[in-house]
Amino acid sequence: MSAAGLCVNMLGGDAVAHGAFGRGETNGSAPSRSSGRVSAVVRSPLGPELPMEAFLVSIASIAVAEMGDRTQLLSLVLAARYRKPWPILGGILVATLANHLAAGALGAWFGRLLTQTTLDVTVGVSLLVMAGWSLKPDHLDGEPGRTGQPSNAFLATLLAFFIAEIGDKTQIATLTLAAAYSNLAAVVAGTTCGMLAANAPVVFLGKLFADRLPLRALNRAAALLFAVLGVIFILRAVR
C-alpha cells in the first residue's frame, strides 16, 4: 500500500468522523462544560473543529519541521548503510506510530487537565518555543549502525528511529498538537504521514536529495508556521 493510501486509511473511518479518539462529540450536539472547560468540539482556533483541519495542520507542521531534523539525518545514514529503502521506510512508519501515539496520548491527557483559556495559552507558547527551536540546525550524536546494531534493516531502523525521536522537536510538536486538537487519530495520522513525506525521498534518493534541500529556508518556513499557529492560539485565549 502506498504511503498516501496508508494516510487516508489512518484518517478515515468512524473513529475519526465521530471523534472516537477525541474528547468531544462531532454530531452537532451542543458543547458540554466540565470543570469550567468548553468541550473539545470547539477547541480549534479557527472555529468548529473538523478532523481534516487537525490532520492538515499536523502533516504540514511535521513535514516541514522534519526537514534537516536529526531523524531525517538518521534516515540518510540508515539508507546509506543498508540500501534497502522499503524495510527502512517500514521501520520509520512503525517507530513513528508508536512514538507519536504515546506522545499524542500524553498530550490529550494533559489537555483535559486545563481550562480552555489556559490550554490555549499553553499551546500557543509551546508553539512559539517550537518556532525558535526550528531555527536551530540538528546533528546526529555519533553514527548509528555500528556497535550492537541489528543486521536486519527494518529492526535497525525501528530501534534507532524510535530512540532518536524521543525528545525530538517533532515528538514535542505531536504532543502539543494532540493537546490542541480533540481528534487524536487525525493528529497522529497527520504527524506520521508528515514524517513519511519528509523521510521517504531521503530513503529512496539518499544524499542526492539531501544535498539539494534548502535547509535554511525550510527551517525558517517551519519556524514561521509554528509561530503563526502559536499566535492564533494565544489570540484566541485573550479575546
MARMAR-981950 format. One record per residue (C-alpha): residue number from 1; residue in three letters; x, y, z. Coordinates in nm, 2 decimals, padded with zeros to 4 digits, m for minus. Layout:
// MARMAR-981950
   pos   code     east    north       up
   NUM    ALA        X        Y        Z
...
// end
This chain:
// MARMAR-981950
   pos   code     east    north       up
     1    MET    00.00    00.00    00.00
     2    SER    00.13    00.34   m00.08
     3    ALA    00.22    00.60    00.18
     4    ALA   m00.07    00.82    00.06
     5    GLY   m00.32    00.53    00.08
     6    LEU   m00.20    00.45    00.43
     7    CYS   m00.25    00.80    00.54
     8    VAL   m00.60    00.81    00.40
     9    ASN   m00.68    00.48    00.58
    10    MET   m00.54    00.61    00.91
    11    LEU   m00.75    00.92    00.88
    12    GLY   m01.07    00.76    00.76
    13    GLY   m01.34    00.56    00.94
    14    ASP   m01.59    00.62    01.21
    15    ALA   m01.32    00.67    01.47
    16    VAL   m01.21    00.99    01.30
    17    ALA   m01.55    01.10    01.18
    18    HIS   m01.71    01.07    01.52
    19    GLY   m01.41    01.16    01.73
    20    ALA   m01.38    00.82    01.90
    21    PHE   m01.03    00.91    01.99
    22    GLY   m01.11    01.27    02.08
    23    ARG   m01.25    01.44    02.38
    24    GLY   m01.59    01.56    02.24
    25    GLU   m01.87    01.47    02.01
    26    THR   m01.89    01.59    01.65
    27    ASN   m02.25    01.51    01.58
    28    GLY   m02.37    01.87    01.61
    29    SER   m02.47    01.84    01.97
    30    ALA   m02.42    02.14    02.20
    31    PRO   m02.08    02.17    02.36
    32    SER   m02.08    02.04    02.72
    33    ARG   m01.89    02.20    03.01
    34    SER   m01.69    02.01    03.27
    35    SER   m01.50    02.19    03.54
    36    GLY   m01.53    02.52    03.37
    37    ARG   m01.40    02.39    03.03
    38    VAL   m01.57    02.40    02.70
    39    SER   m01.60    02.07    02.52
    40    ALA   m01.32    01.99    02.28
    41    VAL   m01.55    02.02    01.98
    42    VAL   m01.49    02.40    01.97
    43    ARG   m01.12    02.40    02.06
    44    SER   m00.99    02.46    01.71
    45    PRO   m00.85    02.82    01.69
    46    LEU   m01.02    02.87    01.35
    47    GLY   m01.38    02.78    01.45
    48    PRO   m01.57    02.44    01.50
    49    GLU   m01.31    02.17    01.47
    50    LEU   m01.30    01.93    01.17
    51    PRO   m01.08    01.62    01.17
    52    MET   m00.94    01.72    00.84
    53    GLU   m00.82    02.05    00.99
    54    ALA   m00.63    01.87    01.26
    55    PHE   m00.48    01.63    01.00
    56    LEU   m00.37    01.90    00.76
    57    VAL   m00.22    02.12    01.03
    58    SER   m00.03    01.82    01.17
    59    ILE    00.10    01.69    00.84
    60    ALA    00.22    02.03    00.73
    61    SER    00.38    02.12    01.06
    62    ILE    00.57    01.79    01.09
    63    ALA    00.67    01.76    00.72
    64    VAL    00.83    02.10    00.73
    65    ALA    00.98    02.07    01.08
    66    GLU    01.14    01.73    00.99
    67    MET    01.35    01.88    00.71
    68    GLY    01.71    01.88    00.84
    69    ASP    01.60    01.72    01.17
    70    ARG    01.82    01.46    01.33
    71    THR    01.57    01.18    01.25
    72    GLN    01.59    01.28    00.88
    73    LEU    01.97    01.27    00.91
    74    LEU    01.94    00.93    01.07
    75    SER    01.73    00.81    00.77
    76    LEU    02.01    00.92    00.54
    77    VAL    02.27    00.73    00.74
    78    LEU    02.05    00.41    00.75
    79    ALA    01.97    00.43    00.38
    80    ALA    02.34    00.46    00.30
    81    ARG    02.43    00.16    00.52
    82    TYR    02.16   m00.09    00.44
    83    ARG    02.04    00.02    00.09
    84    LYS    01.70   m00.14    00.15
    85    PRO    01.45    00.15    00.12
    86    TRP    01.13   m00.04    00.18
    87    PRO    01.23   m00.21    00.51
    88    ILE    01.38    00.12    00.63
    89    LEU    01.06    00.31    00.54
    90    GLY    00.86    00.04    00.72
    91    GLY    01.08    00.08    01.03
    92    ILE    01.02    00.46    01.02
    93    LEU    00.65    00.40    01.00
    94    VAL    00.62    00.17    01.29
    95    ALA    00.86    00.37    01.51
    96    THR    00.68    00.69    01.43
    97    LEU    00.34    00.54    01.50
    98    ALA    00.45    00.40    01.84
    99    ASN    00.63    00.72    01.94
   100    HIS    00.36    00.96    01.83
   101    LEU    00.08    00.76    01.97
   102    ALA    00.25    00.78    02.31
   103    ALA    00.32    01.15    02.27
   104    GLY   m00.03    01.21    02.15
   105    ALA   m00.19    01.02    02.43
   106    LEU    00.01    01.22    02.68
   107    GLY   m00.09    01.55    02.51
   108    ALA   m00.46    01.45    02.51
   109    TRP   m00.44    01.37    02.88
   110    PHE   m00.26    01.69    02.96
   111    GLY   m00.52    01.89    02.76
   112    ARG   m00.80    01.75    02.98
   113    LEU   m00.64    01.89    03.29
   114    LEU   m00.66    02.26    03.18
   115    THR   m00.93    02.51    03.13
   116    GLN   m00.99    02.62    02.78
   117    THR   m00.81    02.96    02.82
   118    THR   m00.51    02.81    03.00
   119    LEU   m00.48    02.53    02.74
   120    ASP   m00.49    02.78    02.45
   121    VAL   m00.22    02.99    02.61
   122    THR    00.00    02.68    02.69
   123    VAL   m00.03    02.55    02.34
   124    GLY    00.04    02.89    02.19
   125    VAL    00.35    02.95    02.40
   126    SER    00.47    02.59    02.32
   127    LEU    00.43    02.65    01.95
   128    LEU    00.63    02.98    01.98
   129    VAL    00.91    02.78    02.15
   130    MET    00.89    02.53    01.87
   131    ALA    00.93    02.81    01.62
   132    GLY    01.26    02.91    01.79
   133    TRP    01.37    02.55    01.81
   134    SER    01.31    02.50    01.44
   135    LEU    01.57    02.76    01.35
   136    LYS    01.84    02.56    01.53
   137    PRO    02.02    02.31    01.30
   138    ASP    02.02    01.95    01.41
   139    HIS    02.30    01.69    01.41
   140    LEU    02.34    01.33    01.49
   141    ASP    02.53    01.23    01.81
   142    GLY    02.75    00.97    01.66
   143    GLU    02.68    00.74    01.37
   144    PRO    02.42    00.46    01.43
   145    GLY    02.45    00.12    01.29
   146    ARG    02.80    00.02    01.41
   147    THR    02.80   m00.13    01.75
   148    GLY    02.53   m00.37    01.86
   149    GLN    02.31   m00.27    01.57
   150    PRO    02.08   m00.54    01.42
   151    SER    02.18   m00.66    01.07
   152    ASN    01.81   m00.65    00.97
   153    ALA    01.73   m00.31    00.81
   154    PHE    01.37   m00.30    00.95
   155    LEU    01.47   m00.38    01.31
   156    ALA    01.77   m00.15    01.30
   157    THR    01.56    00.14    01.17
   158    LEU    01.28    00.07    01.42
   159    LEU    01.51    00.08    01.72
   160    ALA    01.73    00.37    01.61
   161    PHE    01.44    00.58    01.49
   162    PHE    01.22    00.53    01.80
   163    ILE    01.51    00.62    02.03
   164    ALA    01.62    00.92    01.82
   165    GLU    01.26    01.06    01.81
   166    ILE    01.23    01.06    02.19
   167    GLY    01.26    01.43    02.30
   168    ASP    01.29    01.54    01.93
   169    LYS    01.10    01.85    01.82
   170    THR    00.86    01.65    01.60
   171    GLN    00.76    01.44    01.91
   172    ILE    00.71    01.75    02.12
   173    ALA    00.51    01.91    01.83
   174    THR    00.29    01.60    01.82
   175    LEU    00.23    01.62    02.20
   176    THR    00.13    01.99    02.16
   177    LEU   m00.10    01.93    01.86
   178    ALA   m00.27    01.65    02.04
   179    ALA   m00.34    01.88    02.33
   180    ALA   m00.47    02.15    02.10
   181    TYR   m00.70    01.93    01.89
   182    SER   m00.96    01.69    02.02
   183    ASN   m00.91    01.42    01.75
   184    LEU   m00.61    01.21    01.84
   185    ALA   m00.64    00.98    01.54
   186    ALA   m00.63    01.28    01.30
   187    VAL   m00.33    01.43    01.47
   188    VAL   m00.13    01.11    01.48
   189    ALA   m00.22    01.02    01.12
   190    GLY   m00.11    01.37    01.02
   191    THR    00.22    01.37    01.21
   192    THR    00.30    01.01    01.09
   193    CYS    00.23    01.10    00.73
   194    GLY    00.44    01.41    00.77
   195    MET    00.73    01.21    00.88
   196    LEU    00.69    00.97    00.59
   197    ALA    00.66    01.25    00.34
   198    ALA    00.98    01.41    00.47
   199    ASN    01.19    01.09    00.50
   200    ALA    01.08    00.88    00.20
   201    PRO    01.27    01.09   m00.05
   202    VAL    01.58    01.07    00.16
   203    VAL    01.55    00.69    00.20
   204    PHE    01.50    00.64   m00.18
   205    LEU    01.72    00.91   m00.32
   206    GLY    01.98    00.94   m00.04
   207    LYS    02.24    01.21   m00.04
   208    LEU    02.15    01.34   m00.38
   209    PHE    01.81    01.46   m00.24
   210    ALA    01.96    01.58    00.10
   211    ASP    02.22    01.79   m00.07
   212    ARG    01.96    01.97   m00.28
   213    LEU    01.74    02.06    00.02
   214    PRO    01.73    02.44    00.10
   215    LEU    01.75    02.36    00.47
   216    ARG    01.78    02.72    00.59
   217    ALA    01.47    02.82    00.40
   218    LEU    01.28    02.51    00.52
   219    ASN    01.38    02.57    00.88
   220    ARG    01.25    02.93    00.85
   221    ALA    00.93    02.81    00.70
   222    ALA    00.88    02.57    00.99
   223    ALA    00.95    02.84    01.24
   224    LEU    00.70    03.07    01.06
   225    LEU    00.43    02.80    01.06
   226    PHE    00.47    02.73    01.43
   227    ALA    00.48    03.10    01.51
   228    VAL    00.16    03.17    01.32
   229    LEU   m00.02    02.88    01.49
   230    GLY    00.11    02.99    01.83
   231    VAL   m00.01    03.35    01.78
   232    ILE   m00.35    03.22    01.67
   233    PHE   m00.40    03.01    01.99
   234    ILE   m00.28    03.30    02.21
   235    LEU   m00.51    03.55    02.05
   236    ARG   m00.80    03.30    02.09
   237    ALA   m00.72    03.28    02.46
   238    VAL   m00.72    03.65    02.52
   239    ARG   m01.02    03.76    02.31
// end
